[in-house]
Amino acid sequence: MPQSRLQEMHAVESGPNSPGSLRSKLGEMILRSTVCRAKVEAINPDTGEYRVVLQVTLDREEPPGK
């Protein structure tokens, strides 16, 4: 896997992330993936907090222009 892909993975954790920024980062990773799964792990109806786990397999090829 190209080094730039690994750096992108770590960029998701650096923040603070606005909802739009996080959506963009995660969306790019999902679009570059060969397999995607999402699981709702927890929901707190009192606070509205929820936890979603994404499990993806990134495509090994670097997109053109990178």
N, C-alpha and C positions, 0 to 999 in steps of 0.2 A: 504494500500500500504506500503511495507516495507520501512523503513527509508533510506536504501541505494539507493533506486530508487529516492527519493526526492533529495538526495545529488548529484546524477548524473545529475539531471535536472539543478541544480545550477552550476555545473561544466562547463556546456556549455557556460555560460556567463562569467566565469572567463577566463582571457586570458592575453596576446594575444594568439590567436589561429591561427596556420598555417592552410591553406586549408586542408591538409591531416589530421591533428588532429581534426578539426571541422567535417570533413566528417566521421571520425571514430566514434566520440562521437554521432553524429546525427544518423548515420547508426545503431549503437547499440540500440539506443532508438526506432528507427523505427522497427527494427527486433523484439523487445520485446513488440510491440504494437498490439492491437487487431483491431484498426481502425486507418487509416491514411488519411489525406487530405492535399493537398498543394494548395496554391492560390498565384499567382503572383499579388502582391498588387500594385506595382509601377515599372516603367522602365524609366530611364533617358537615352535616346539615345545619348545625348551630352557627358555624363561622363562615360557611361557604368554601372552606379550604378543601382542595382535593389533590390527589397524587396520581399522576399518570406515568407509567413506565413505558418507554419506547425501546424496542429491541429491533435493531436494524443491522443488515449486512451491507456495508458500503461496497459499491462497484470498485474494482481494483484499478480501473483505467482512469487516468487523468483526462478531464474533458478538454477538447481542443481549445487552444489559446491560453492554457495555464502553464 
